[in-house]
Amino acid sequence: MDHDEMKLHGEAYARCVALFDEIAAEPPAGLSREVFLKLVMQATVCRWTALPMSRAERDNYIKAIIITLSDLDPANALEGMLAVQMITNHEVIVACHSRALNQGELPLHRDATQKHAIKAMETSMKQMVAYQRLTSQRQVTMKRIQPRTNPPPALADRSMDKDPGIETVDRTPVRKGSGK
């Protein structure tokens, strides 16, 4: 990273911290404040380097990133990095569609931009599937880890005599269809 990029990252991080504190946000439960703010800064820098923005526009954009990233609720840095990629890829898609709709562009450029948007949307779908897979794995893991104090209602009322998959003969369980 050269000096200008380091300066840009430092400025972006400082604004992220200030705005995070201003809106009194909380990072998602699985991320530390510092990691969350670095993720917000990464998404912010992607936009800042692509389009010129006023300070007010930058601040509004940072606030939107903070809220969006919080809503995605990443549980760890991996989910956070994927969430940032999804957010920034969304920005690319919107910009491409906007450019493709610009009547002042040459048809050749509009077509190329539209093709780029389609490729970005395909990437976005892959990112969403990966993110969904990560978050559903987290939910399954959490269900396995959390001990149950009471059995679920469906199991609490069941006894061996009421189980439709088991017949009892002389109180000895025998599976249906086993011939015994």
KOLDOFI-171893 format. One record per residue (C-alpha): residue number from 0; residue in three letters; x, z, y. Coordinates in pm, whole numbers. Layout:
! residues N
<node num="NUM" residu="ALA" east="X" up="Z" north="Y"/>
...
//
This chain:
! residues 180
<node num="0" residu="MET" east="0" up="0" north="0"/>
<node num="1" residu="ASP" east="139" up="-92" north="339"/>
<node num="2" residu="HIS" east="125" up="123" north="653"/>
<node num="3" residu="ASP" east="-197" up="-36" north="787"/>
<node num="4" residu="GLU" east="-380" up="20" north="458"/>
<node num="5" residu="MET" east="-265" up="381" north="444"/>
<node num="6" residu="LYS" east="-387" up="432" north="800"/>
<node num="7" residu="LEU" east="-723" up="274" north="714"/>
<node num="8" residu="HIS" east="-764" up="495" north="406"/>
<node num="9" residu="GLY" east="-672" up="803" north="606"/>
<node num="10" residu="GLU" east="-923" up="717" north="879"/>
<node num="11" residu="ALA" east="-1194" up="641" north="624"/>
<node num="12" residu="TYR" east="-1131" up="965" north="435"/>
<node num="13" residu="ALA" east="-1145" up="1169" north="758"/>
<node num="14" residu="ARG" east="-1480" up="1009" north="853"/>
<node num="15" residu="CYS" east="-1615" up="1068" north="500"/>
<node num="16" residu="VAL" east="-1525" up="1436" north="519"/>
<node num="17" residu="ALA" east="-1678" up="1476" north="866"/>
<node num="18" residu="LEU" east="-2002" up="1299" north="775"/>
<node num="19" residu="PHE" east="-2027" up="1474" north="438"/>
<node num="20" residu="ASP" east="-2010" up="1806" north="620"/>
<node num="21" residu="GLU" east="-2248" up="1684" north="894"/>
<node num="22" residu="ILE" east="-2526" up="1597" north="653"/>
<node num="23" residu="ALA" east="-2452" up="1909" north="445"/>
<node num="24" residu="ALA" east="-2433" up="1715" north="120"/>
<node num="25" residu="GLU" east="-2326" up="1859" north="-212"/>
<node num="26" residu="PRO" east="-2118" up="1661" north="-461"/>
<node num="27" residu="PRO" east="-2274" up="1596" north="-802"/>
<node num="28" residu="ALA" east="-2223" up="1884" north="-1044"/>
<node num="29" residu="GLY" east="-1949" up="1713" north="-1248"/>
<node num="30" residu="LEU" east="-1725" up="1622" north="-954"/>
<node num="31" residu="SER" east="-1516" up="1829" north="-721"/>
<node num="32" residu="ARG" east="-1568" up="1782" north="-349"/>
<node num="33" residu="GLU" east="-1229" up="1611" north="-315"/>
<node num="34" residu="VAL" east="-1290" up="1361" north="-597"/>
<node num="35" residu="PHE" east="-1637" up="1281" north="-466"/>
<node num="36" residu="LEU" east="-1503" up="1219" north="-114"/>
<node num="37" residu="LYS" east="-1227" up="995" north="-247"/>
<node num="38" residu="LEU" east="-1488" up="788" north="-430"/>
<node num="39" residu="VAL" east="-1695" up="761" north="-111"/>
<node num="40" residu="MET" east="-1381" up="659" north="77"/>
<node num="41" residu="GLN" east="-1303" up="385" north="-177"/>
<node num="42" residu="ALA" east="-1650" up="233" north="-140"/>
<node num="43" residu="THR" east="-1624" up="263" north="238"/>
<node num="44" residu="VAL" east="-1286" up="91" north="263"/>
<node num="45" residu="CYS" east="-1412" up="-205" north="58"/>
<node num="46" residu="ARG" east="-1677" up="-271" north="323"/>
<node num="47" residu="TRP" east="-1458" up="-192" north="624"/>
<node num="48" residu="THR" east="-1196" up="-445" north="524"/>
<node num="49" residu="ALA" east="-1453" up="-719" north="461"/>
<node num="50" residu="LEU" east="-1671" up="-693" north="771"/>
<node num="51" residu="PRO" east="-1604" up="-571" north="1123"/>
<node num="52" residu="MET" east="-1827" up="-277" north="1209"/>
<node num="53" residu="SER" east="-1878" up="-51" north="1506"/>
<node num="54" residu="ARG" east="-1818" up="322" north="1464"/>
<node num="55" residu="ALA" east="-2194" up="388" north="1448"/>
<node num="56" residu="GLU" east="-2236" up="120" north="1179"/>
<node num="57" residu="ARG" east="-1946" up="269" north="982"/>
<node num="58" residu="ASP" east="-2093" up="617" north="1006"/>
<node num="59" residu="ASN" east="-2433" up="495" north="888"/>
<node num="60" residu="TYR" east="-2268" up="307" north="605"/>
<node num="61" residu="ILE" east="-2070" up="615" north="496"/>
<node num="62" residu="LYS" east="-2387" up="826" north="500"/>
<node num="63" residu="ALA" east="-2562" up="564" north="286"/>
<node num="64" residu="ILE" east="-2270" up="566" north="40"/>
<node num="65" residu="ILE" east="-2277" up="947" north="19"/>
<node num="66" residu="ILE" east="-2650" up="946" north="-53"/>
<node num="67" residu="THR" east="-2633" up="657" north="-300"/>
<node num="68" residu="LEU" east="-2340" up="802" north="-490"/>
<node num="69" residu="SER" east="-2513" up="1141" north="-501"/>
<node num="70" residu="ASP" east="-2829" up="977" north="-635"/>
<node num="71" residu="LEU" east="-2631" up="808" north="-913"/>
<node num="72" residu="ASP" east="-2514" up="1161" north="-1007"/>
<node num="73" residu="PRO" east="-2184" up="1082" north="-1179"/>
<node num="74" residu="ALA" east="-2079" up="1363" north="-1413"/>
<node num="75" residu="ASN" east="-1706" up="1288" north="-1403"/>
<node num="76" residu="ALA" east="-1447" up="1067" north="-1238"/>
<node num="77" residu="LEU" east="-1504" up="781" north="-1484"/>
<node num="78" residu="GLU" east="-1876" up="766" north="-1406"/>
<node num="79" residu="GLY" east="-1790" up="802" north="-1037"/>
<node num="80" residu="MET" east="-1551" up="506" north="-1042"/>
<node num="81" residu="LEU" east="-1808" up="292" north="-1220"/>
<node num="82" residu="ALA" east="-2073" up="399" north="-968"/>
<node num="83" residu="VAL" east="-1845" up="293" north="-680"/>
<node num="84" residu="GLN" east="-1793" up="-45" north="-848"/>
<node num="85" residu="MET" east="-2170" up="-85" north="-881"/>
<node num="86" residu="ILE" east="-2222" up="-2" north="-514"/>
<node num="87" residu="THR" east="-1950" up="-235" north="-388"/>
<node num="88" residu="ASN" east="-2059" up="-515" north="-621"/>
<node num="89" residu="HIS" east="-2408" up="-478" north="-480"/>
<node num="90" residu="GLU" east="-2258" up="-532" north="-134"/>
<node num="91" residu="VAL" east="-2094" up="-853" north="-257"/>
<node num="92" residu="ILE" east="-2422" up="-980" north="-401"/>
<node num="93" residu="VAL" east="-2613" up="-911" north="-79"/>
<node num="94" residu="ALA" east="-2342" up="-1075" north="135"/>
<node num="95" residu="CYS" east="-2335" up="-1383" north="-90"/>
<node num="96" residu="HIS" east="-2710" up="-1426" north="-82"/>
<node num="97" residu="SER" east="-2710" up="-1378" north="293"/>
<node num="98" residu="ARG" east="-2441" up="-1645" north="336"/>
<node num="99" residu="ALA" east="-2620" up="-1881" north="94"/>
<node num="100" residu="LEU" east="-2936" up="-1854" north="306"/>
<node num="101" residu="ASN" east="-2749" up="-1938" north="626"/>
<node num="102" residu="GLN" east="-2868" up="-2282" north="728"/>
<node num="103" residu="GLY" east="-2553" up="-2335" north="936"/>
<node num="104" residu="GLU" east="-2332" up="-2343" north="624"/>
<node num="105" residu="LEU" east="-2249" up="-2670" north="456"/>
<node num="106" residu="PRO" east="-2455" up="-2728" north="139"/>
<node num="107" residu="LEU" east="-2136" up="-2727" north="-66"/>
<node num="108" residu="HIS" east="-2042" up="-2382" north="68"/>
<node num="109" residu="ARG" east="-2396" up="-2250" north="19"/>
<node num="110" residu="ASP" east="-2396" up="-2367" north="-344"/>
<node num="111" residu="ALA" east="-2055" up="-2213" north="-410"/>
<node num="112" residu="THR" east="-2165" up="-1886" north="-251"/>
<node num="113" residu="GLN" east="-2482" up="-1882" north="-459"/>
<node num="114" residu="LYS" east="-2279" up="-1938" north="-778"/>
<node num="115" residu="HIS" east="-2053" up="-1650" north="-677"/>
<node num="116" residu="ALA" east="-2360" up="-1430" north="-625"/>
<node num="117" residu="ILE" east="-2486" up="-1516" north="-973"/>
<node num="118" residu="LYS" east="-2151" up="-1422" north="-1128"/>
<node num="119" residu="ALA" east="-2152" up="-1097" north="-930"/>
<node num="120" residu="MET" east="-2504" up="-1022" north="-1055"/>
<node num="121" residu="GLU" east="-2390" up="-1076" north="-1415"/>
<node num="122" residu="THR" east="-2106" up="-833" north="-1353"/>
<node num="123" residu="SER" east="-2351" up="-591" north="-1195"/>
<node num="124" residu="MET" east="-2574" up="-601" north="-1503"/>
<node num="125" residu="LYS" east="-2275" up="-524" north="-1726"/>
<node num="126" residu="GLN" east="-2182" up="-234" north="-1499"/>
<node num="127" residu="MET" east="-2536" up="-95" north="-1510"/>
<node num="128" residu="VAL" east="-2546" up="-118" north="-1889"/>
<node num="129" residu="ALA" east="-2210" up="59" north="-1913"/>
<node num="130" residu="TYR" east="-2322" up="326" north="-1666"/>
<node num="131" residu="GLN" east="-2648" up="378" north="-1854"/>
<node num="132" residu="ARG" east="-2456" up="407" north="-2180"/>
<node num="133" residu="LEU" east="-2223" up="668" north="-2029"/>
<node num="134" residu="THR" east="-2506" up="875" north="-1884"/>
<node num="135" residu="SER" east="-2718" up="858" north="-2201"/>
<node num="136" residu="GLN" east="-2417" up="968" north="-2408"/>
<node num="137" residu="ARG" east="-2381" up="1260" north="-2170"/>
<node num="138" residu="GLN" east="-2747" up="1354" north="-2220"/>
<node num="139" residu="VAL" east="-2718" up="1334" north="-2599"/>
<node num="140" residu="THR" east="-2402" up="1546" north="-2590"/>
<node num="141" residu="MET" east="-2571" up="1801" north="-2366"/>
<node num="142" residu="LYS" east="-2865" up="1824" north="-2608"/>
<node num="143" residu="ARG" east="-2627" up="1884" north="-2898"/>
<node num="144" residu="ILE" east="-2428" up="2148" north="-2711"/>
<node num="145" residu="GLN" east="-2716" up="2353" north="-2578"/>
<node num="146" residu="PRO" east="-2828" up="2609" north="-2838"/>
<node num="147" residu="ARG" east="-3199" up="2653" north="-2890"/>
<node num="148" residu="THR" east="-3338" up="3000" north="-2855"/>
<node num="149" residu="ASN" east="-3674" up="2899" north="-3000"/>
<node num="150" residu="PRO" east="-3749" up="2610" north="-3234"/>
<node num="151" residu="PRO" east="-3937" up="2322" north="-3077"/>
<node num="152" residu="PRO" east="-4317" up="2355" north="-3107"/>
<node num="153" residu="ALA" east="-4335" up="2070" north="-3358"/>
<node num="154" residu="LEU" east="-4111" up="2263" north="-3597"/>
<node num="155" residu="ALA" east="-4239" up="2613" north="-3528"/>
<node num="156" residu="ASP" east="-4577" up="2549" north="-3695"/>
<node num="157" residu="ARG" east="-4443" up="2365" north="-3997"/>
<node num="158" residu="SER" east="-4411" up="2521" north="-4336"/>
<node num="159" residu="MET" east="-4311" up="2368" north="-4665"/>
<node num="160" residu="ASP" east="-4676" up="2350" north="-4776"/>
<node num="161" residu="LYS" east="-4779" up="2155" north="-4465"/>
<node num="162" residu="ASP" east="-4489" up="1906" north="-4469"/>
<node num="163" residu="PRO" east="-4635" up="1566" north="-4560"/>
<node num="164" residu="GLY" east="-4306" up="1452" north="-4718"/>
<node num="165" residu="ILE" east="-4289" up="1733" north="-4972"/>
<node num="166" residu="GLU" east="-4532" up="1830" north="-5249"/>
<node num="167" residu="THR" east="-4515" up="2171" north="-5407"/>
<node num="168" residu="VAL" east="-4563" up="2237" north="-5775"/>
<node num="169" residu="ASP" east="-4537" up="2600" north="-5874"/>
<node num="170" residu="ARG" east="-4380" up="2659" north="-5529"/>
<node num="171" residu="THR" east="-4084" up="2434" north="-5622"/>
<node num="172" residu="PRO" east="-4036" up="2157" north="-5364"/>
<node num="173" residu="VAL" east="-4048" up="1806" north="-5508"/>
<node num="174" residu="ARG" east="-4018" up="1488" north="-5301"/>
<node num="175" residu="LYS" east="-4308" up="1245" north="-5317"/>
<node num="176" residu="GLY" east="-4238" up="944" north="-5532"/>
<node num="177" residu="SER" east="-3963" up="1115" north="-5734"/>
<node num="178" residu="GLY" east="-4176" up="1116" north="-6052"/>
<node num="179" residu="LYS" east="-4157" up="1493" north="-6108"/>
//
